[in-house]
Amino acid sequence: MNTIQSNIANLPTRYGKFKIKAYKQGTQEHLAIMSQDFETLESPYVRIHSECLTGDTLGSLKCDCQNQLDLSLKFIAQNGGLVIYHRQEGRNIGLVNKVNAYALQDQGRNTIEANLELGFKEDERDYSIVGHIFRDLDIKKLKLITNNPEKMQYVDSLGVEIIERIPAITKSNKYNEGYLSTKKNKMGHLL
């Protein structure tokens, strides 16, 4: 699939100053958010953050997405590296289906059961754009900020060396305890 990419631009934020570069693959657009010193780093810290409109933008308490994004942007601003904003909403089932999954969760299903009931796999994400971004930015080794073993396996499959895994652990609350339990017990997340 053809990938289109933008030039690099500056982005000052409340976390610090970053450089950004956008990538388009099919209809999905993704963002590389780099620390100012990114190009000088031999093994940058990297977070592959999957889009979550309800969490990242609206502050939903049903997940830990916004907290993980905040943690990662602060960490990258201070320590150098890259956040890939991977725009595949709701484990790539889309916003409408994610809201439908929320409705099923309101009736007692967990996130996996809801996705399966809607006719999807438990996780529909495609990480191929991440490989393209790594090649474009010449990343051969990194320190991966993740709890997700599938992301670690994907990075490893690219031949990119993971020097260290940094956990992205945030506080739970009464609304996301079941969600986090499902991630840990059913999806193998390292929480």
C-alpha positions in Angstrom: 0.0 0.0 0.0 1.3 3.4 -0.9 2.3 5.7 1.9 2.3 9.5 1.7 4.3 11.5 4.2 4.6 15.2 5.1 7.6 17.4 5.8 8.8 17.8 9.4 7.2 20.7 11.4 7.7 22.1 14.8 5.0 21.6 17.5 5.3 23.4 20.8 3.0 21.7 23.5 2.3 21.9 27.2 4.7 18.9 27.5 7.6 20.6 25.6 8.7 21.3 22.1 8.4 18.5 19.5 8.9 17.9 15.8 6.1 16.2 14.0 5.7 14.3 10.7 2.5 12.9 9.3 2.1 9.7 7.4 -1.0 8.5 5.3 -1.6 4.9 4.5 -4.9 4.2 2.7 -7.5 6.4 4.5 -5.6 6.4 7.8 -3.3 9.2 8.9 -0.7 8.7 11.6 1.7 11.0 13.4 5.3 10.8 14.5 5.9 13.1 17.5 9.7 13.5 18.0 11.7 15.2 20.7 13.9 18.0 19.5 17.0 15.9 19.8 15.5 12.8 18.2 17.9 12.7 15.2 20.9 12.5 17.5 19.6 9.5 19.5 21.1 6.1 18.7 18.4 4.2 20.6 15.4 6.4 21.3 12.6 5.8 23.7 9.5 4.9 21.5 5.8 4.7 22.3 3.4 3.3 19.8 0.2 4.9 21.0 -3.1 3.6 19.6 -5.7 6.3 19.0 -8.5 6.6 21.5 -10.8 9.6 20.8 -12.9 9.0 23.9 -9.8 8.7 26.2 -7.2 10.9 24.5 -9.6 13.8 23.7 -12.6 13.5 26.0 -10.8 12.1 29.1 -12.8 8.9 29.4 -12.3 7.0 32.6 -13.2 3.7 30.9 -9.7 3.2 29.8 -6.1 4.2 30.6 -5.3 5.7 27.1 -5.1 9.4 28.0 -3.0 8.7 31.0 -0.6 6.5 29.0 -0.4 9.2 26.3 0.3 12.0 28.9 2.9 9.8 30.6 4.6 9.1 27.3 4.7 12.7 26.0 6.1 13.9 29.3 8.7 11.1 29.3 9.7 11.7 25.6 10.0 15.5 26.2 12.3 14.9 29.1 14.3 11.9 27.9 14.2 12.1 24.1 12.5 9.9 21.6 9.3 9.4 19.6 5.6 8.8 20.1 3.9 7.3 17.1 0.2 8.3 17.2 -1.2 5.2 15.6 -4.7 6.2 14.3 -6.7 3.0 14.4 -9.6 3.8 16.7 -11.0 1.1 19.0 -8.3 -1.5 18.1 -9.1 -0.5 14.5 -12.9 -1.2 14.5 -13.7 2.5 14.1 -15.5 5.0 16.3 -19.1 3.9 15.5 -18.3 0.3 16.3 -16.3 1.3 19.4 -19.3 3.1 20.8 -21.4 0.0 20.0 -18.8 -2.0 21.9 -19.2 0.4 24.8 -22.9 -0.2 24.8 -22.3 -4.0 25.0 -19.8 -3.4 27.8 -22.5 -1.4 29.6 -24.5 -4.7 29.5 -21.7 -6.7 31.1 -19.4 -7.8 28.2 -15.7 -7.2 28.4 -13.8 -5.5 25.5 -13.0 -8.8 23.8 -16.5 -10.2 24.1 -17.9 -6.9 22.7 -15.6 -6.9 19.7 -16.4 -10.5 18.9 -20.1 -10.0 19.3 -19.9 -7.2 16.8 -18.2 -9.5 14.3 -14.5 -8.4 14.8 -11.4 -10.1 16.1 -10.4 -9.1 19.6 -7.8 -6.7 18.0 -8.0 -5.6 14.4 -4.9 -3.3 14.4 -2.4 -3.4 11.6 1.0 -2.1 12.5 2.6 -2.0 9.0 2.7 1.8 9.1 5.0 1.5 12.2 7.5 -0.4 10.1 7.4 2.3 7.4 7.9 5.0 10.0 10.9 3.1 11.6 12.5 2.8 8.2 11.8 6.4 7.3 13.3 7.7 10.6 16.1 5.1 10.5 15.3 3.4 13.7 17.3 0.2 14.2 17.2 -0.1 18.0 15.0 1.5 20.7 13.7 1.4 24.2 10.0 0.6 23.9 7.4 2.1 26.2 4.6 -0.4 26.3 2.7 -3.0 28.2 1.5 -4.8 25.1 3.4 -8.0 24.1 1.9 -7.9 20.6 3.6 -4.5 20.0 6.9 -6.0 21.3 6.5 -9.0 18.9 5.8 -6.7 16.0 8.8 -4.5 16.6 11.0 -7.6 17.0 9.6 -9.0 13.7 10.9 -5.9 11.9 14.5 -6.7 13.0 14.5 -3.6 15.3 16.4 -4.3 18.5 14.4 -3.7 21.7 17.1 -2.7 24.2 14.7 -2.2 27.0 11.0 -2.3 27.7 9.6 0.6 29.8 6.2 -0.1 31.4 3.5 2.4 30.8 1.6 1.9 34.1 -0.9 4.4 35.2 -3.4 4.5 38.1 -6.6 2.6 37.7 -10.1 3.8 38.7 -13.4 2.2 39.4 -14.5 2.6 35.7 -11.5 1.0 34.1 -10.7 -1.9 36.5 -12.5 -4.5 34.4 -10.9 -3.1 31.2 -7.4 -3.4 32.7 -8.2 -6.8 34.1 -9.2 -8.0 30.6 -6.0 -6.5 29.1 -3.9 -8.3 31.7 -5.7 -11.7 32.0 -7.0 -12.2 28.4 -4.6 -10.2 26.2 -1.4 -10.8 28.2 -0.6 -7.1 28.8 2.2 -6.7 31.3 0.4 -4.7 34.0 
